[in-house]
Every structure is written in structure tokens, then in C-alpha cells.
Amino acid sequence: MTQPQLELVSLPFFVTGSTDVLASKEVLIHTITHMLETATSNIAIELETGEWVTPKLDREQLPFLDGVMRRYLLRSGTVREDEVTMDDFERARQEERRILGFNGLR
């Protein structure tokens, strides 16, 4: 089993019905190569194509938050599940694409 690593990052949270963005410090949980989630939230990144992707869950290897909002966004087709590498995450930050943390409650 790969041990997850922790990193403090600033993630944007959007205020409902507004274009305001609030930055919040979150603990990003990741392996050496793949982004997983934050300590309290599921996470998604915006791809160059405008699609949203959230890390693929593999409960056999590592525990994940499979939050209600994550399941809703997947069912509605708003986000899709795929491998999300730390390189993908860093590239999205450098290109100022949106990175969202959202409710991780089960």
C-alpha cells in the first residue's frame, strides 16, 4: 500500500449565486504521483477542454471520502472520474484553471 502524503494548499471555494471566490487553506492528500482528496473535501480540477475530473477511487488501496456531492456530480455528468496526477494538479494551478474542493460528507 502506498502511504499518502500531506501538503497544505490554498483552494478556491465559490459562493453560491456569486462570482466571488474565497481561498481556503486545505490539506491536500496525495501519493507521490496522484492527487487523492483534501482532509475534508473531495476535489476536482478543470481540464484544458473545460471538463471537470475528480480522482478515481480505489478503496482496496487507500481510504477515500466518497462524498454525497461527489456522487451527485458524477451521476449528473458534471464531473468524471479518472486518474489525476500531481503533474495535472500543478499544471492546472500554473495555468490558473479552476480547482475545486467540495463537500466530502458521506
URFEN-V292920 format. One record per pair of residues at least 4 apart in sequence whose C-alpha atoms are under 8 Angstrom apart, sorted by the first residue. I is the first residue (numbers start at 1). J is the second residue. Records with the same first field share a line. If there is no record, write none. Layout:
I = J ; J
//
This chain:
1 = 61 ; 62
2 = 31 ; 61 ; 62
3 = 31
4 = 29 ; 30 ; 31 ; 32
5 = 29 ; 30 ; 31 ; 32
6 = 27 ; 28 ; 29 ; 30
7 = 27 ; 28 ; 29
8 = 25 ; 26 ; 27 ; 28
9 = 25 ; 26 ; 27 ; 28
10 = 23 ; 24 ; 25 ; 26
11 = 23 ; 24 ; 25 ; 26 ; 99 ; 100 ; 101
12 = 21 ; 22 ; 23 ; 24 ; 98 ; 99 ; 100 ; 101
13 = 21 ; 22 ; 23 ; 24 ; 100 ; 101 ; 102
14 = 18 ; 19 ; 20 ; 21 ; 22
15 = 19 ; 20 ; 21 ; 22
26 = 38 ; 39 ; 40
27 = 38 ; 39
28 = 35 ; 36 ; 37 ; 38 ; 39
29 = 35 ; 36 ; 37 ; 38 ; 39
30 = 34 ; 35 ; 36 ; 37 ; 86
31 = 35 ; 36
32 = 86
33 = 85 ; 86 ; 87
34 = 83 ; 84 ; 85 ; 86
35 = 55 ; 84 ; 85 ; 86 ; 89
36 = 43 ; 55 ; 64 ; 84
37 = 41 ; 42 ; 43 ; 55 ; 64 ; 65
38 = 42 ; 43 ; 101
40 = 103 ; 104
41 = 65 ; 67 ; 101 ; 102 ; 103 ; 104 ; 105
42 = 54 ; 65 ; 66 ; 67 ; 70 ; 101 ; 102 ; 103 ; 104
43 = 54 ; 55 ; 99 ; 100 ; 101 ; 102
44 = 52 ; 53 ; 54 ; 55 ; 79 ; 99 ; 100 ; 101
45 = 52 ; 53 ; 54 ; 89 ; 92 ; 97 ; 98 ; 99 ; 100
46 = 50 ; 51 ; 52 ; 53 ; 92 ; 97 ; 98 ; 99
47 = 51 ; 52 ; 53 ; 92 ; 97
48 = 97
51 = 79
52 = 78 ; 79 ; 80
53 = 79 ; 80 ; 81 ; 82 ; 84
54 = 79 ; 80 ; 81 ; 82 ; 83 ; 84
55 = 81 ; 82 ; 83 ; 84
56 = 81 ; 82 ; 83 ; 84
57 = 64
58 = 62 ; 63 ; 64
59 = 63 ; 64
65 = 104 ; 105 ; 106
66 = 70 ; 71 ; 104 ; 105 ; 106
67 = 71 ; 103 ; 104 ; 105 ; 106
68 = 72 ; 103 ; 104 ; 105 ; 106
69 = 73 ; 102 ; 103 ; 104 ; 105
70 = 74 ; 102 ; 103 ; 104
71 = 75
72 = 76
73 = 77 ; 78 ; 79
74 = 78 ; 79 ; 80 ; 81
84 = 88 ; 89
85 = 89
86 = 90
87 = 91
88 = 92
89 = 93
90 = 94
91 = 95
92 = 96 ; 97 ; 98 ; 99
93 = 97 ; 98 ; 99
//
